[in-house]
Amino acid sequence: MVGGGLAGLLLAYKLKSDNPLVFDRRRFPGKQCTGIISRSTFLKLSISREFVDRDFKEIRVIYGRTEIFIKGDFVRLGRDRLERWLDSELRVIRPVNAMIKGPEEVQVNGKTYKGDVYDASGWKGKANWIKAVEYVTEPLNQEEIVVTLDSKNCRFRLDCPSTR
C-alpha cells in the first residue's frame, strides 16, 4: 500500500489477513483534519463506534451573509485517533518516498518490493478546493456542524461565491 492516510490504512486493515505493508511519506500517523462522513459511509467502513466523536443531523455552511443548511445523517470521526490505532495494527514504514513502478512493484529507498500494489497516496485529479476552518470545542455538544468560509482561505477565485 502506498499511502498511509485514512484511505490507505483502512484498505490495508481490510486486507490484514494478507499481511499488507504500508509505505507513507509522513513521519507520524494521524491527521488534524475533520472526518465528517455520512452514517452509511461509516457503516460500510466496519470500524468501531469508539472512533465516532459525535452524531449530527445538519451541517450549516456560512459565507458572509449567506447560509446553506445540509440536512442528513452524519458522523464526525476522531480521525487522528483512528489513524493512530490503524497504524498500530499494521506494518507501516515511514517516512519514505515510495515510487510505484507497476501494478506489482514499488521502489522505496532503492529497494524493490513486489506484490499487489494499491495506490492510496491521495487525490491526483484537478480540482478547485474550498478551504474551511472547523472550530472545535470539547465536549462536542452542538446539534449541528457549523462551517464558516472565508474568502482569504480560498485558493482560486472560482472556489468562493462572489462577494457583493
OpenMM code with the backbone's topology and positions (N, CA, C; nanometers):
from openmm import Vec3, app, unit

residues = "MET VAL GLY GLY GLY LEU ALA GLY LEU LEU LEU ALA TYR LYS LEU LYS SER ASP ASN PRO LEU VAL PHE ASP ARG ARG ARG PHE PRO GLY LYS GLN CYS THR GLY ILE ILE SER ARG SER THR PHE LEU LYS LEU SER ILE SER ARG GLU PHE VAL ASP ARG ASP PHE LYS GLU ILE ARG VAL ILE TYR GLY ARG THR GLU ILE PHE ILE LYS GLY ASP PHE VAL ARG LEU GLY ARG ASP ARG LEU GLU ARG TRP LEU ASP SER GLU LEU ARG VAL ILE ARG PRO VAL ASN ALA MET ILE LYS GLY PRO GLU GLU VAL GLN VAL ASN GLY LYS THR TYR LYS GLY ASP VAL TYR ASP ALA SER GLY TRP LYS GLY LYS ALA ASN TRP ILE LYS ALA VAL GLU TYR VAL THR GLU PRO LEU ASN GLN GLU GLU ILE VAL VAL THR LEU ASP SER LYS ASN CYS ARG PHE ARG LEU ASP CYS PRO SER THR ARG".split()
positions = [
    Vec3(0.0852, -0.1164, 0.0000),
    Vec3(0.0000, 0.0000, 0.0000),
    Vec3(0.0895, 0.1222, 0.0000),
    Vec3(0.0700, 0.2097, -0.0969),
    Vec3(0.1446, 0.3351, -0.0997),
    Vec3(0.0493, 0.4433, -0.0522),
    Vec3(0.0761, 0.4973, 0.0655),
    Vec3(-0.0081, 0.5996, 0.1257),
    Vec3(-0.0655, 0.5494, 0.2563),
    Vec3(-0.0262, 0.6129, 0.3664),
    Vec3(-0.0722, 0.5710, 0.4989),
    Vec3(-0.1675, 0.6706, 0.5616),
    Vec3(-0.2473, 0.7371, 0.4775),
    Vec3(-0.3542, 0.8220, 0.5303),
    Vec3(-0.4728, 0.7338, 0.5642),
    Vec3(-0.5853, 0.7961, 0.5887),
    Vec3(-0.7026, 0.7204, 0.6310),
    Vec3(-0.7434, 0.6149, 0.5285),
    Vec3(-0.7479, 0.6512, 0.4003),
    Vec3(-0.7899, 0.5545, 0.2979),
    Vec3(-0.6932, 0.4368, 0.2892),
    Vec3(-0.5639, 0.4640, 0.2855),
    Vec3(-0.4654, 0.3568, 0.2760),
    Vec3(-0.4660, 0.2660, 0.3976),
    Vec3(-0.4762, 0.3264, 0.5158),
    Vec3(-0.4785, 0.2457, 0.6383),
    Vec3(-0.6052, 0.1612, 0.6484),
    Vec3(-0.7194, 0.2189, 0.6101),
    Vec3(-0.8436, 0.1412, 0.6148),
    Vec3(-0.8392, 0.0244, 0.5172),
    Vec3(-0.7890, 0.0474, 0.3956),
    Vec3(-0.7803, -0.0616, 0.2986),
    Vec3(-0.6824, -0.1681, 0.3470),
    Vec3(-0.5678, -0.1257, 0.3980),
    Vec3(-0.4702, -0.2221, 0.4492),
    Vec3(-0.5301, -0.3036, 0.5643),
    Vec3(-0.6096, -0.2385, 0.6490),
    Vec3(-0.6735, -0.3090, 0.7597),
    Vec3(-0.7727, -0.4129, 0.7079),
    Vec3(-0.8457, -0.3786, 0.6029),
    Vec3(-0.9390, -0.4750, 0.5416),
    Vec3(-0.8632, -0.5938, 0.4833),
    Vec3(-0.7406, -0.5702, 0.4387),
    Vec3(-0.6576, -0.6751, 0.3784),
    Vec3(-0.5594, -0.7351, 0.4798),
    Vec3(-0.5844, -0.7134, 0.6088),
    Vec3(-0.4901, -0.7526, 0.7139),
    Vec3(-0.4515, -0.9000, 0.7076),
    Vec3(-0.5430, -0.9858, 0.6688),
    Vec3(-0.5117, -1.1289, 0.6616),
    Vec3(-0.4056, -1.1591, 0.5555),
    Vec3(-0.3863, -1.0678, 0.4597),
    Vec3(-0.2829, -1.0841, 0.3572),
    Vec3(-0.1491, -1.0236, 0.3994),
    Vec3(-0.1422, -0.9738, 0.5253),
    Vec3(-0.0206, -0.9159, 0.5810),
    Vec3(0.0333, -0.8004, 0.4954),
    Vec3(-0.0469, -0.6969, 0.4721),
    Vec3(-0.0030, -0.5873, 0.3853),
    Vec3(0.1094, -0.5047, 0.4481),
    Vec3(0.1832, -0.4378, 0.3638),
    Vec3(0.2892, -0.3464, 0.4042),
    Vec3(0.2503, -0.2087, 0.3526),
    Vec3(0.2530, -0.1094, 0.4408),
    Vec3(0.2112, 0.0261, 0.4056),
    Vec3(0.3335, 0.1167, 0.4068),
    Vec3(0.3480, 0.1968, 0.3000),
    Vec3(0.4544, 0.2959, 0.2917),
    Vec3(0.3911, 0.4341, 0.2976),
    Vec3(0.4442, 0.5206, 0.3834),
    Vec3(0.3875, 0.6550, 0.3943),
    Vec3(0.4982, 0.7583, 0.4051),
    Vec3(0.4737, 0.8752, 0.3451),
    Vec3(0.5736, 0.9818, 0.3444),
    Vec3(0.5750, 1.0628, 0.4745),
    Vec3(0.4623, 1.0575, 0.5487),
    Vec3(0.4552, 1.1352, 0.6723),
    Vec3(0.5331, 1.0668, 0.7840),
    Vec3(0.5881, 1.1470, 0.8711),
    Vec3(0.6685, 1.0949, 0.9821),
    Vec3(0.5838, 1.0213, 1.0858),
    Vec3(0.4622, 1.0696, 1.1098),
    Vec3(0.3758, 1.0111, 1.2121),
    Vec3(0.2344, 0.9914, 1.1571),
    Vec3(0.1623, 0.8931, 1.2109),
    Vec3(0.0224, 0.8766, 1.1690),
    Vec3(-0.0648, 0.9829, 1.2333),
    Vec3(-0.1837, 0.9984, 1.1796),
    Vec3(-0.2795, 1.0925, 1.2361),
    Vec3(-0.2770, 1.2238, 1.1620),
    Vec3(-0.3946, 1.2731, 1.1331),
    Vec3(-0.4051, 1.3986, 1.0606),
    Vec3(-0.5102, 1.4841, 1.1294),
    Vec3(-0.4763, 1.6081, 1.1533),
    Vec3(-0.5707, 1.7007, 1.2136),
    Vec3(-0.6642, 1.7525, 1.1050),
    Vec3(-0.7562, 1.6699, 1.0677),
    Vec3(-0.8489, 1.7029, 0.9607),
    Vec3(-0.9845, 1.6455, 0.9991),
    Vec3(-1.0871, 1.7232, 0.9752),
    Vec3(-1.2208, 1.6785, 1.0110),
    Vec3(-1.2591, 1.5555, 0.9318),
    Vec3(-1.3161, 1.4600, 0.9981),
    Vec3(-1.3622, 1.3387, 0.9326),
    Vec3(-1.5133, 1.3328, 0.9334),
    Vec3(-1.5774, 1.4269, 0.8664),
    Vec3(-1.7235, 1.4281, 0.8612),
    Vec3(-1.7676, 1.3421, 0.7441),
    Vec3(-1.8430, 1.2365, 0.7759),
    Vec3(-1.8914, 1.1449, 0.6724),
    Vec3(-2.0370, 1.1094, 0.7009),
    Vec3(-2.1022, 1.0538, 0.6013),
    Vec3(-2.2406, 1.0096, 0.6225),
    Vec3(-2.2400, 0.8832, 0.7083),
    Vec3(-2.3498, 0.8588, 0.7766),
    Vec3(-2.3607, 0.7372, 0.8578),
    Vec3(-2.3486, 0.6121, 0.7711),
    Vec3(-2.4081, 0.6168, 0.6502),
    Vec3(-2.4000, 0.4986, 0.5634),
    Vec3(-2.2553, 0.4688, 0.5254),
    Vec3(-2.1745, 0.5729, 0.5025),
    Vec3(-2.0319, 0.5515, 0.4745),
    Vec3(-1.9636, 0.4926, 0.5968),
    Vec3(-1.9926, 0.5455, 0.7151),
    Vec3(-1.9344, 0.4930, 0.8386),
    Vec3(-1.9654, 0.3445, 0.8549),
    Vec3(-2.0897, 0.3062, 0.8307),
    Vec3(-2.1283, 0.1655, 0.8464),
    Vec3(-2.0534, 0.0760, 0.7480),
    Vec3(-2.0273, 0.1250, 0.6270),
    Vec3(-1.9527, 0.0468, 0.5277),
    Vec3(-1.8072, 0.0270, 0.5684),
    Vec3(-1.7533, 0.1160, 0.6507),
    Vec3(-1.6145, 0.1045, 0.6946),
    Vec3(-1.5945, -0.0083, 0.7951),
    Vec3(-1.7004, -0.0496, 0.8627),
    Vec3(-1.6944, -0.1573, 0.9628),
    Vec3(-1.5888, -0.1315, 1.0695),
    Vec3(-1.5876, -0.0104, 1.1233),
    Vec3(-1.4956, 0.0216, 1.2319),
    Vec3(-1.5764, 0.0468, 1.3583),
    Vec3(-1.5085, 0.0428, 1.4704),
    Vec3(-1.5742, 0.0562, 1.5995),
    Vec3(-1.6363, 0.1949, 1.6183),
    Vec3(-1.7477, 0.1956, 1.6852),
    Vec3(-1.8174, 0.3218, 1.7172),
    Vec3(-1.7325, 0.4098, 1.8094),
    Vec3(-1.6324, 0.3510, 1.8752),
    Vec3(-1.5469, 0.4296, 1.9646),
    Vec3(-1.4733, 0.5415, 1.8910),
    Vec3(-1.4650, 0.5332, 1.7581),
    Vec3(-1.3963, 0.6359, 1.6803),
    Vec3(-1.4908, 0.7457, 1.6309),
    Vec3(-1.6168, 0.7419, 1.6741),
    Vec3(-1.7121, 0.8475, 1.6397),
    Vec3(-1.7114, 0.9496, 1.7527),
    Vec3(-1.6802, 1.0754, 1.7179),
    Vec3(-1.6823, 1.1828, 1.8176),
    Vec3(-1.8234, 1.2326, 1.8435),
    Vec3(-1.9041, 1.2353, 1.7378),
    Vec3(-2.0365, 1.2958, 1.7518),
    Vec3(-2.1236, 1.2590, 1.6336),
    Vec3(-2.2543, 1.2544, 1.6559),
    Vec3(-2.3542, 1.2363, 1.5501),
    Vec3(-2.4174, 1.3720, 1.5217),
    Vec3(-2.4456, 1.3992, 1.3950),
    Vec3(-2.5072, 1.5261, 1.3566),
    Vec3(-2.6172, 1.5017, 1.2548),
    Vec3(-2.7148, 1.5901, 1.2552),
    Vec3(-2.8243, 1.5828, 1.1576),
    Vec3(-2.8203, 1.6995, 1.0594),
    Vec3(-2.7275, 1.7940, 1.0811),
    Vec3(-2.7248, 1.9113, 0.9948),
    Vec3(-2.5846, 1.9712, 0.9888),
    Vec3(-2.5485, 2.0184, 0.8697),
    Vec3(-2.4266, 2.0957, 0.8514),
    Vec3(-2.4702, 2.2341, 0.8042),
    Vec3(-2.4240, 2.3379, 0.8727),
    Vec3(-2.4557, 2.4759, 0.8337),
    Vec3(-2.3291, 2.5390, 0.7786),
    Vec3(-2.3345, 2.5810, 0.6526),
    Vec3(-2.2212, 2.6454, 0.5865),
    Vec3(-2.2514, 2.7945, 0.5792),
    Vec3(-2.1584, 2.8762, 0.6298),
    Vec3(-2.1768, 3.0207, 0.6326),
    Vec3(-2.0692, 3.0860, 0.5474),
    Vec3(-2.1121, 3.1751, 0.4573),
    Vec3(-2.0198, 3.2563, 0.3795),
    Vec3(-2.0763, 3.3976, 0.3770),
    Vec3(-2.0138, 3.4860, 0.4531),
    Vec3(-2.0667, 3.6222, 0.4629),
    Vec3(-2.2053, 3.6191, 0.5236),
    Vec3(-2.3044, 3.6741, 0.4504),
    Vec3(-2.4432, 3.6764, 0.4986),
    Vec3(-2.5242, 3.5583, 0.4442),
    Vec3(-2.4596, 3.4694, 0.3710),
    Vec3(-2.5293, 3.3545, 0.3129),
    Vec3(-2.5089, 3.2312, 0.4002),
    Vec3(-2.6180, 3.1600, 0.4248),
    Vec3(-2.6114, 3.0347, 0.4996),
    Vec3(-2.6787, 2.9248, 0.4184),
    Vec3(-2.6159, 2.8097, 0.4164),
    Vec3(-2.6716, 2.6921, 0.3494),
    Vec3(-2.6827, 2.5828, 0.4538),
    Vec3(-2.7984, 2.5180, 0.4592),
    Vec3(-2.8206, 2.4101, 0.5546),
    Vec3(-2.8276, 2.2777, 0.4790),
    Vec3(-2.7480, 2.1820, 0.5230),
    Vec3(-2.7467, 2.0496, 0.4615),
    Vec3(-2.7967, 1.9515, 0.5672),
    Vec3(-2.9123, 1.8958, 0.5433),
    Vec3(-2.9699, 1.8010, 0.6389),
    Vec3(-2.9321, 1.6591, 0.5969),
    Vec3(-2.9061, 1.5749, 0.6952),
    Vec3(-2.8694, 1.4373, 0.6669),
    Vec3(-2.8378, 1.3645, 0.7959),
    Vec3(-2.7691, 1.2546, 0.7834),
    Vec3(-2.7300, 1.1734, 0.8977),
    Vec3(-2.5784, 1.1596, 0.8913),
    Vec3(-2.5061, 1.2389, 0.9715),
    Vec3(-2.3613, 1.2490, 0.9634),
    Vec3(-2.2952, 1.2049, 1.0929),
    Vec3(-2.1714, 1.1625, 1.0814),
    Vec3(-2.0881, 1.1372, 1.1986),
    Vec3(-1.9563, 1.2110, 1.1796),
    Vec3(-1.8988, 1.2493, 1.2916),
    Vec3(-1.7654, 1.3105, 1.2889),
    Vec3(-1.6708, 1.2090, 1.3506),
    Vec3(-1.5797, 1.1601, 1.2672),
    Vec3(-1.4810, 1.0630, 1.3137),
    Vec3(-1.3725, 1.1324, 1.3947),
    Vec3(-1.3197, 1.0621, 1.4922),
    Vec3(-1.1969, 1.1040, 1.5585),
    Vec3(-1.0838, 1.0560, 1.4686),
    Vec3(-1.0627, 1.1265, 1.3577),
    Vec3(-0.9732, 1.0793, 1.2530),
    Vec3(-0.8309, 1.0577, 1.3029),
    Vec3(-0.7801, 1.1479, 1.3826),
    Vec3(-0.6446, 1.1342, 1.4344),
    Vec3(-0.6319, 1.0058, 1.5165),
    Vec3(-0.7272, 0.9824, 1.6076),
    Vec3(-0.7270, 0.8596, 1.6896),
    Vec3(-0.7382, 0.7354, 1.6035),
    Vec3(-0.8281, 0.7394, 1.5046),
    Vec3(-0.8496, 0.6240, 1.4175),
    Vec3(-0.7228, 0.5918, 1.3386),
    Vec3(-0.6591, 0.6918, 1.2795),
    Vec3(-0.5367, 0.6665, 1.2028),
    Vec3(-0.4259, 0.6096, 1.2916),
    Vec3(-0.4132, 0.6616, 1.4121),
    Vec3(-0.3088, 0.6109, 1.5029),
    Vec3(-0.3353, 0.4655, 1.5420),
    Vec3(-0.4616, 0.4322, 1.5658),
    Vec3(-0.4956, 0.2934, 1.6013),
    Vec3(-0.4693, 0.2007, 1.4834),
    Vec3(-0.5151, 0.2390, 1.3646),
    Vec3(-0.4914, 0.1563, 1.2460),
    Vec3(-0.3415, 0.1363, 1.2236),
    Vec3(-0.2651, 0.2422, 1.2397),
    Vec3(-0.1199, 0.2351, 1.2227),
    Vec3(-0.0577, 0.1332, 1.3189),
    Vec3(-0.1092, 0.1290, 1.4421),
    Vec3(-0.0545, 0.0351, 1.5412),
    Vec3(-0.0905, -0.1103, 1.5100),
    Vec3(-0.1945, -0.1311, 1.4303),
    Vec3(-0.2402, -0.2654, 1.3957),
    Vec3(-0.1748, -0.3207, 1.2686),
    Vec3(-0.0970, -0.2383, 1.1979),
    Vec3(-0.0439, -0.2762, 1.0665),
    Vec3(0.1076, -0.2597, 1.0618),
    Vec3(0.1663, -0.3136, 0.9563),
    Vec3(0.3090, -0.2915, 0.9293),
    Vec3(0.3200, -0.1677, 0.8412),
    Vec3(0.3675, -0.0580, 0.9016),
    Vec3(0.3786, 0.0688, 0.8300),
    Vec3(0.5233, 0.1152, 0.8357),
    Vec3(0.5780, 0.1493, 0.7198),
    Vec3(0.7132, 0.2023, 0.7120),
    Vec3(0.7020, 0.3504, 0.6789),
    Vec3(0.7609, 0.4330, 0.7639),
    Vec3(0.7557, 0.5772, 0.7436),
    Vec3(0.8776, 0.6426, 0.8039),
    Vec3(0.9173, 0.7595, 0.7662),
    Vec3(0.8772, 0.8291, 0.6445),
    Vec3(0.9595, 0.7787, 0.5261),
    Vec3(0.8944, 0.7573, 0.4160),
    Vec3(0.9613, 0.7124, 0.2933),
    Vec3(0.8966, 0.7791, 0.1730),
    Vec3(0.9720, 0.7845, 0.0647),
    Vec3(0.9163, 0.8239, -0.0640),
    Vec3(0.9086, 0.6977, -0.1474),
    Vec3(0.7885, 0.6480, -0.1640),
    Vec3(0.7674, 0.5255, -0.2410),
    Vec3(0.7277, 0.5619, -0.3830),
    Vec3(0.7860, 0.4911, -0.4785),
    Vec3(0.7543, 0.5146, -0.6187),
    Vec3(0.6957, 0.3872, -0.6778),
    Vec3(0.5733, 0.3990, -0.7288),
    Vec3(0.5088, 0.2838, -0.7902),
    Vec3(0.5679, 0.2636, -0.9286),
    Vec3(0.6225, 0.1451, -0.9505),
    Vec3(0.6856, 0.1133, -1.0785),
    Vec3(0.5947, 0.0327, -1.1700),
    Vec3(0.4883, -0.0197, -1.1177),
    Vec3(0.3945, -0.1002, -1.1953),
    Vec3(0.2887, -0.1566, -1.1030),
    Vec3(0.1963, -0.2361, -1.1570),
    Vec3(0.0874, -0.2894, -1.0747),
    Vec3(0.1337, -0.3875, -0.9678),
    Vec3(0.2589, -0.4344, -0.9783),
    Vec3(0.3094, -0.5300, -0.8790),
    Vec3(0.4492, -0.4957, -0.8305),
    Vec3(0.4855, -0.3650, -0.8357),
    Vec3(0.6218, -0.3284, -0.7961),
    Vec3(0.6270, -0.1864, -0.7406),
    Vec3(0.6916, -0.1739, -0.6232),
    Vec3(0.7122, -0.0443, -0.5584),
    Vec3(0.8601, -0.0319, -0.5241),
    Vec3(0.9164, 0.0865, -0.5482),
    Vec3(1.0560, 0.1104, -0.5127),
    Vec3(1.0601, 0.2090, -0.3970),
    Vec3(1.1320, 0.1707, -0.2906),
    Vec3(1.1445, 0.2524, -0.1708),
    Vec3(1.2908, 0.2586, -0.1315),
    Vec3(1.3475, 0.3780, -0.1351),
    Vec3(1.4879, 0.3984, -0.0960),
    Vec3(1.5812, 0.2984, -0.1650),
    Vec3(1.5621, 0.2778, -0.2941),
    Vec3(1.6484, 0.1899, -0.3720),
    Vec3(1.6151, 0.0422, -0.3612),
    Vec3(1.5229, 0.0056, -0.2761),
    Vec3(1.4837, -0.1341, -0.2598),
    Vec3(1.3507, -0.1569, -0.3315),
    Vec3(1.3388, -0.2693, -0.4016),
    Vec3(1.2167, -0.3015, -0.4745),
    Vec3(1.1339, -0.4016, -0.3964),
    Vec3(1.0050, -0.3722, -0.3847),
    Vec3(0.9094, -0.4614, -0.3200),
    Vec3(0.8133, -0.5098, -0.4268),
    Vec3(0.7840, -0.6395, -0.4261),
    Vec3(0.6938, -0.6976, -0.5251),
    Vec3(0.5690, -0.7536, -0.4573),
    Vec3(0.4583, -0.7433, -0.5262),
    Vec3(0.3290, -0.7907, -0.4761),
    Vec3(0.2208, -0.7012, -0.5331),
    Vec3(0.0979, -0.7245, -0.4937),
    Vec3(-0.0111, -0.6370, -0.5380),
    Vec3(0.0121, -0.4969, -0.4825),
    Vec3(0.0018, -0.3968, -0.5679),
    Vec3(0.0263, -0.2585, -0.5276),
    Vec3(-0.1044, -0.1810, -0.5325),
    Vec3(-0.1343, -0.1101, -0.4235),
    Vec3(-0.2510, -0.0235, -0.4161),
    Vec3(-0.2030, 0.1186, -0.3930),
    Vec3(-0.2468, 0.2101, -0.4765),
    Vec3(-0.2066, 0.3494, -0.4653),
    Vec3(-0.3119, 0.4258, -0.3862),
    Vec3(-0.2796, 0.4582, -0.2624),
    Vec3(-0.3689, 0.5370, -0.1770),
    Vec3(-0.2964, 0.6647, -0.1355),
    Vec3(-0.2186, 0.7189, -0.2282),
    Vec3(-0.1323, 0.8327, -0.1957),
    Vec3(-0.2013, 0.9677, -0.2088),
    Vec3(-0.3299, 0.9676, -0.2299),
    Vec3(-0.4020, 1.0946, -0.2301),
    Vec3(-0.4561, 1.1325, -0.3656),
    Vec3(-0.5327, 1.2380, -0.3668),
    Vec3(-0.6002, 1.2879, -0.4855),
    Vec3(-0.4996, 1.3404, -0.5859),
    Vec3(-0.5131, 1.2985, -0.7108),
    Vec3(-0.4228, 1.3416, -0.8165),
    Vec3(-0.4944, 1.4166, -0.9282),
    Vec3(-0.6240, 1.4303, -0.9143),
    Vec3(-0.7018, 1.4972, -1.0182),
    Vec3(-0.6929, 1.6480, -1.0079),
    Vec3(-0.7582, 1.7133, -1.0996),
    Vec3(-0.7627, 1.8590, -1.0970),
    Vec3(-0.8918, 1.9004, -1.0278),
    Vec3(-0.8788, 1.9815, -0.9274),
    Vec3(-0.9962, 2.0287, -0.8561),
    Vec3(-0.9643, 2.1631, -0.7934),
    Vec3(-1.0621, 2.2432, -0.7809),
    Vec3(-1.0511, 2.3665, -0.7052),
    Vec3(-1.1117, 2.3389, -0.5686),
    Vec3(-1.0359, 2.3650, -0.4654),
    Vec3(-1.0796, 2.3303, -0.3315),
    Vec3(-1.1213, 2.4536, -0.2547),
    Vec3(-1.2187, 2.4365, -0.1716),
    Vec3(-1.2557, 2.5400, -0.0765),
    Vec3(-1.1986, 2.4974, 0.0577),
    Vec3(-1.1217, 2.5852, 0.1162),
    Vec3(-1.0683, 2.5567, 0.2480),
    Vec3(-1.1605, 2.6192, 0.3517),
    Vec3(-1.1825, 2.5469, 0.4582),
    Vec3(-1.2662, 2.5968, 0.5667),
    Vec3(-1.1981, 2.5621, 0.6973),
    Vec3(-1.2388, 2.6270, 0.7998),
    Vec3(-1.1840, 2.6004, 0.9320),
    Vec3(-1.2967, 2.5517, 1.0207),
    Vec3(-1.2705, 2.4424, 1.0906),
    Vec3(-1.3681, 2.3942, 1.1887),
    Vec3(-1.3144, 2.4310, 1.3259),
    Vec3(-1.3924, 2.5042, 1.3993),
    Vec3(-1.3555, 2.5405, 1.5355),
    Vec3(-1.4173, 2.4373, 1.6277),
    Vec3(-1.3348, 2.3624, 1.6967),
    Vec3(-1.3845, 2.2537, 1.7806),
    Vec3(-1.3623, 2.2881, 1.9267),
    Vec3(-1.4661, 2.2739, 2.0053),
    Vec3(-1.4538, 2.2865, 2.1493),
    Vec3(-1.4971, 2.1542, 2.2098),
    Vec3(-1.4432, 2.1212, 2.3214),
    Vec3(-1.4794, 1.9974, 2.3896),
    Vec3(-1.5646, 2.0311, 2.5108),
    Vec3(-1.6647, 1.9549, 2.5453),
    Vec3(-1.7122, 1.8424, 2.4662),
    Vec3(-1.7936, 1.8908, 2.3459),
    Vec3(-1.8045, 1.8037, 2.2469),
    Vec3(-1.8836, 1.8354, 2.1278),
    Vec3(-2.0305, 1.8171, 2.1624),
    Vec3(-2.0980, 1.9258, 2.1915),
    Vec3(-2.2361, 1.9120, 2.2356),
    Vec3(-2.3344, 1.9877, 2.1470),
    Vec3(-2.2912, 2.0290, 2.0298),
    Vec3(-2.3812, 2.1001, 1.9400),
    Vec3(-2.4611, 2.0005, 1.8578),
    Vec3(-2.5752, 2.0458, 1.8097),
    Vec3(-2.6615, 1.9610, 1.7280),
    Vec3(-2.6289, 1.9714, 1.5798),
    Vec3(-2.5417, 2.0655, 1.5449),
    Vec3(-2.5075, 2.0855, 1.4043),
    Vec3(-2.3575, 2.1105, 1.3923),
    Vec3(-2.3083, 2.0919, 1.2722),
    Vec3(-2.1710, 2.1269, 1.2408),
    Vec3(-2.1790, 2.2621, 1.1711),
    Vec3(-2.1003, 2.3581, 1.2142),
    Vec3(-2.1006, 2.4903, 1.1528),
    Vec3(-1.9661, 2.5101, 1.0840),
    Vec3(-1.9706, 2.5360, 0.9532),
    Vec3(-1.8502, 2.5611, 0.8748),
    Vec3(-1.8591, 2.7030, 0.8218),
    Vec3(-1.7602, 2.7847, 0.8544),
    Vec3(-1.7575, 2.9227, 0.8068),
    Vec3(-1.6491, 2.9358, 0.7012),
    Vec3(-1.6896, 2.9796, 0.5820),
    Vec3(-1.5954, 3.0001, 0.4726),
    Vec3(-1.5506, 3.1456, 0.4724),
    Vec3(-1.4236, 3.1649, 0.4466),
    Vec3(-1.3673, 3.2986, 0.4395),
    Vec3(-1.2931, 3.3100, 0.3079),
    Vec3(-1.3160, 3.4157, 0.2325),
    Vec3(-1.2532, 3.4298, 0.1005),
    Vec3(-1.1006, 3.4254, 0.1090),
    Vec3(-1.0421, 3.4590, 0.2244),
    Vec3(-0.8960, 3.4540, 0.2393),
    Vec3(-0.8442, 3.3103, 0.2378),
    Vec3(-0.9315, 3.2135, 0.2664),
    Vec3(-0.8899, 3.0733, 0.2699),
    Vec3(-0.9064, 3.0024, 0.1365),
    Vec3(-0.9597, 3.0699, 0.0364),
    Vec3(-0.9834, 3.0066, -0.0931),
    Vec3(-0.8626, 3.0247, -0.1827),
    Vec3(-0.8219, 2.9160, -0.2477),
    Vec3(-0.7050, 2.9212, -0.3355),
    Vec3(-0.7350, 2.9864, -0.4694),
    Vec3(-0.8514, 2.9629, -0.5231),
    Vec3(-0.8863, 3.0132, -0.6553),
    Vec3(-1.0122, 3.0963, -0.6455),
    Vec3(-1.0209, 3.1954, -0.7262),
    Vec3(-1.1386, 3.2817, -0.7265),
    Vec3(-1.2663, 3.2038, -0.7511),
    Vec3(-1.2583, 3.0990, -0.8325),
    Vec3(-1.3765, 3.0189, -0.8628),
    Vec3(-1.4276, 2.9409, -0.7420),
    Vec3(-1.3416, 2.9218, -0.6431),
    Vec3(-1.3812, 2.8438, -0.5249),
    Vec3(-1.4888, 2.9118, -0.4435),
    Vec3(-1.4873, 3.0433, -0.4390),
    Vec3(-1.5724, 3.1149, -0.3454),
    Vec3(-1.6820, 3.1897, -0.4182),
    Vec3(-1.7980, 3.1958, -0.3564),
    Vec3(-1.9032, 3.2793, -0.4136),
    Vec3(-1.8530, 3.4240, -0.4198),
    Vec3(-1.8985, 3.4989, -0.5170),
    Vec3(-1.8535, 3.6373, -0.5282),
    Vec3(-1.9066, 3.7179, -0.4109),
    Vec3(-1.8274, 3.8123, -0.3662),
    Vec3(-1.8703, 3.8968, -0.2557),
    Vec3(-1.9386, 4.0198, -0.3131),
    Vec3(-2.0582, 4.0470, -0.2681),
    Vec3(-2.1324, 4.1647, -0.3169),
    Vec3(-2.1780, 4.2484, -0.2016),
] * unit.nanometer
topology = app.Topology()
chain = topology.addChain("A")
for resn in residues:
    res = topology.addResidue(resn, chain)
    for name in ("N", "CA", "C"):
        topology.addAtom(name, app.Element.getBySymbol(name[0]), res)
